[in-house]
Amino acid sequence: MSHKLQSEVPVPIDERAIRFAYVGCGFMAQNVHLPNFSSLNDCALRALAENRAELGAKVAQRFSVPKVYQDHRELLADAEIDAVGLSADYAQQGEIAADLLRAGKHVFMEKPMAVSVHQAERILRAAEEGNSRLMVGYMKRYDPGNRLVREVIRKWREETSKGKLLFARSHGFCGDWLAELDKTQMIRTDEPIKPSSPDELLPTWLPVEFRERYIAYLQQYTHNVNLLRFFLDIGRREEIAIRKVDLDGDGYTGIVALQLGGVRCVIESARTKFHTWEEHTQVYFEGGWIHAWPKGPFAKPQYSDVEIYEGPERAGYQYPIPKASSVWHYREEAAHFLSCLKNGAPFDSSGEDALLDVWTFEEIYKKHIGIAP
């Protein structure tokens, strides 16, 4: 299937603030996206959509939002809304995004973009039909430490003085990701959450018994695949090859070996009971390495600590601090979304690019369950 790259047809918006709405009033909305978007000068938060009426009304009051809808489809006809943010059930949020995009609303959505390639492609078709743009919230790409890592990798590859790029390792053993945000003054109600029906959205080849495991692995480790692609500048399907998948019966814990642009990479995954967050990425050249490890996902400010080893001439370590070290990567991605809408620049985490992550996870799981060689 062929898609226009969204960057080929930028649709800049004039100098006024972006008239913004948000769909979903749960954990990510209240603790991350609503505080960030509402704090930015380029954003005018005009509406919320939440099918739990009491929750929607209370969250709207907290963030001084004038309009509340109980169904995202009511937003489609709201001419006052330019763009919509979205965080919902992993499968259903893609369907909501497609409705909004088809109606001409630009969309910022939480990852994963979709739970299958066929759902992702349908979302991108909706963007084409609505002449609208989609950005996926891969916040790690907006971490100043990670952006510094990519600069160093690019520099070393261009200079060639560090020799061949040998190996990249992404270690993600997780642990406590909430950092007590579940104990904040988050608004809760006893209204039931509307159940979703993701079956028809999942890959047709995926056996029923693997569905929950597949979604759990996809929603967490899509970050790791996406960050490796970001570091190594991988943007085409032909550059990705899955070599070995060794996951436990939980479909989550283990090792995946793949090649990205000819570079051997490993993703190490596990469920743990650690009291802190256990994650780091290391990229090795013949003459040195770059090592980045983030704080917990919701730590503020958020920038990955970076270690650079150069040898044998220098044979020493550097611990550079990114210039923009006081920022929060979640707020940076929100600002990036608004900025690109205003100036027509391409997103650093577009829907078109995110399709590669969805495809990669389908290929990983095909190997895991034994239907791909």
N, C-alpha and C positions, 0 to 999 in steps of 0.2 A: 504494500500500500504506500502511496506517495502523499506527502503533506508539504504544503508551503512552510518554510521555516517562519516562525512568528517574527523574527528579526527582519525579514524581507519586506514586511508591510507594516512598519510601525505606525501607530495611531496616536500621535501626541495630543495631549489635552492642554487647553490654554492655561494661563497663569493663575487662575483661581484655584482654591483648594479642591482636592478630589472629593466629590460627594460620595460617601462611603457607607456601606451597610455590612452587617456581619450576621452570618447564619450559624446558630449554635451558641448556647450560653453555658457550656460545661467547663471542665477544668482548664483546658488550654485557652478558651476564650476569656475567662475571668482572670486567670493568673498571668497570662502572657499577651495575647493578641489585642484584647480590648484596651488594656492599659497602654500598650505601645502605640497602637494606631491613634488613639484619642489624644496622645501627648504630642503628636507631630503636627507642625504648622500646616503642612500640605494636605491634611486630612480633616474633613468635616463629617463627623460621625452622625448620620441622619436616621438610621433605622437598624433594628434587630429583627431576626426571624428565629423563633423558638417554638416548637410544638407543645411545650409545657407552659401553659399560659401564665401561671403564677410566677414561675422562674423567670420567664421573659420580662414580665412587668417589673419585677424587683431588680433585675440586672439593668434594665433600661433606666430605672430611677437612679441607681448607683452611678451610672456613667452619663447621666443627663442626655439620654437618647430620646428624641421626640416621638418616634414612631416604632410600634412593635407589631410584627405580623406573626401569626401562628403557623404559617406555611411559607416556605421559601418561594413558592410559585406566585405568591402575592407581590413579591419584589419584581417579578418580570415586567410588569406593566408600570412600575414606578419610574417615571421619566426623570425624577430628581436624583436617581442613583446612577453614578458612573461606574463604580467598582464595588465588588463584594469580597469580603474575607469569609473563610469557611473552615470549620473543624467539626467533624461529625464521625459517625461510625465508619470504619475503614473502607467498607465496600460502598455504602450508600452515599458518602460524600462525593464520590466520583459522579454519581447520577445527578446529584444536586448541582455540581459544577457544570455538567453538560447542559442542564436546563438554563442556567444563568448565562453561560457563554453563548448559547444559541439565541438568546434574547438580546445579545449585544452588550452584556455586562462583562467588564474585565474581572478576572477572578484571581485571588490569592488563596491557595488551599494548603492544608496540612498534607504532609506525606503520609502514606504512599499515594501517588496520583491515582492508582487503580489497583485492583487485585488480579487483573489479567490483561494480556495484550489486547484482546478484543474490546475490553472496556476502555482501555487507554486510547485506542484508535478511534473509538466512538466519541470520546471526549474531545479529541483533537479535531474531528470532523465538525463537531458542534462549534468550536472556536472559529473554524473557517466559515461556517454558515453565518455566524453572527458577526464576522469581522472583528472579533474580540481577542483578547490576549490572556494567557494563563501562565501564572508563576506558581511553582511548587515550593513549599517551605522547607528547604534543606538548609537549616540555619547554620550548619557547620561551614558552609561555603562563605559565610559572612563573619566568621570568627577571624579577627585580625591576625592571630597566630597562624592559622591555617593559610591565610592569604600570603603571609610571609614565607611559609614553607613552600608554597607553589612558586613564588618568585625565585627562591634559592634553587629549587629543582630545575626550573627553566634556565636559569643562569648557568648552572653546572653542565646541563646538556648542550647548551650553545657553545660554551668555552671548551669543552672536551678535556680540560686539564684534570678533571676528577675521574676520567676514564669511563668505562661502561656503566650504565645503570643496571645493577644486578638483580635487585629484589625489593619488593615492598611487602610489609607485614602490617595487617590491621588486626589489632587485638581488642576484643570487646567482651569482657566478662561481666559487664553491667554492675549490679549491686543496687544500692539505694539511690534511686533517681529522683525521688520526690523532694528531698532536702527540706522536709517538714512543711512543704506547701499545702499538703492535705490538712494541716492544722491551722491554716490561715482563716480569715473571716470570709471564706468563700460562701456564696449564697447557695443554700440547698433547699429543696422542697421534697415532699413525699410523693410527688407526681410520678407515675410510671413512665419509663422510657419506652418509646414506641419501638417494638421489635423490628429488626431488619430481616430481609430475605435475600442473602447474598448468593444463593446457589447458582442462579443463572448468570451471575457476574463472574464467577470463578472460572478458571480454565476448564474446558470440557473434558480434558484428559485426566483431571485430578480426582482420584478416588475419594469417596465420602469420608473415609476414616482418616485421611490426611489433611482435610480442609482446615481444621482449627490450627494444626501444627504449621501448615503453610502460611497462614495469615500471621501467626505469631512471629515466625522467622522473618517474613517479608517486612512487617511493620517496624521491626527493630533494626535489622541489618541492611535495610535499604540505605540507611545513613552511611554505613561502612563502604558499600559498593560505590555509592555516589561520591564519597570523599576521595576514594582512590582514583576514580575517573577524573575528578577535579584536579588532583595533584599531578596526574600523568597526562592531562589534556586528551582524554579519550571521549570522542563524540560520535563514533560510528559503530554500527553493529559488527562490521567485519573486523574490528580491532579487538573484539572480546571473544575469548575461548575458555570454556569450562573444562579443566583437565581432570580434577578429582574431587569427589564429594564424599566425605566421611563424617556423617552425622549420626548421633545416637537415635534410639527409637523415639525420642521426643521430637525428632525432626528439627532440632534447635541447637543442641550442644555438639561441638565438633570442629572440623576443619574443612574449608573449601579452598582448593588450589585452582587458580585461573591465570590466564595470560591477558594482560591489557596492553595492547600495542606492542606485543612481543616481550613485555616485562613480566617475569614470574611474580605472582602475588599470592598471598595467603590471608584468609579471613578466619580468625579464631573466635569461636562463639561459645557462650555458656550462660546458664542461669545460675546465679550465686546468691548467697545471703550476706554478702559483704555490707559493712555499715557505710561504705563510701562508694564512689564511682570508679570502676576499673576499666580504663580504655586508653589506648595509645596507638600511634601509627609511626612506623619507621621505614625510611626509604634509604637503601644502601647503594652507593657507587663503589667502584674499585678504590677510590681515593678518599672516601669519607661517607658520612651518613647525616641524615636530618631526622630528628626524633621529635614528635609532637604529642603532648598528652593534655587533654582538656580537663577542666574541673567538672563538677557535676553539671548536668544539662541546664539546670536553672540557677546556677551560681551567677552572681553579679559582682563586679563586671566579669565578662566571660571572654577570655582569650587563652588559647592553648599555650602552655609553656613550651618553649622550643629549645632543643639542644642541637648544636651543629658541631660535628667532629670533622676536622680536616687533617689529612696526613698523606704521606709521611713527612713532607717538608715542615709543615707547621706543627704537626703532632700535638694538637691542643683542642680545647673545647671552647665554644662560645655559647652564651645564653642570651640572645638578643631579646629585647622587649619591643613589641610592635608599637609604632607611633600612636595608633588609636587604641591604646590599651585600657582606656576607661569605659569602653562601650560594652553593651550587651548584644550578643549576636542576634537575638530575637528582634530587638529593636532595629538593628541594622538592616535586617531583611525587610522589615516593614517599610523603612525609609527608602530602601532600594526599589521596592515595588512602586511606591508613589512617584519617585523620581523618574523611573523609566516610563511610566504612563505620561508624565508631563513632557519629557524631552524625546520620547520615541526610541530611546536606546533599548537594545535587547536585554532581556533578563539574564542574570547569571545562573538561574535555575529554572529554565523555561519548561513548559509542558512537553514540548517536542524532545528536549534533552532527557526529561524524566522517563519517557517511554523506554529508553534504553535500560533503566533500572528494572522496570517491570519485566521486560523481556529476559534480562539476565537471571532474575529469580525464577522465572518459569523454567529456564534451562537448568538451573541448579537443582530444582526439585524433580525435574524429569530424571536426572541422574540419580538423585537420592532414592527414588522409588523404583528405579530400574527399568524405565521405559525409554531411556536414551543411553547409547553406548558410552 
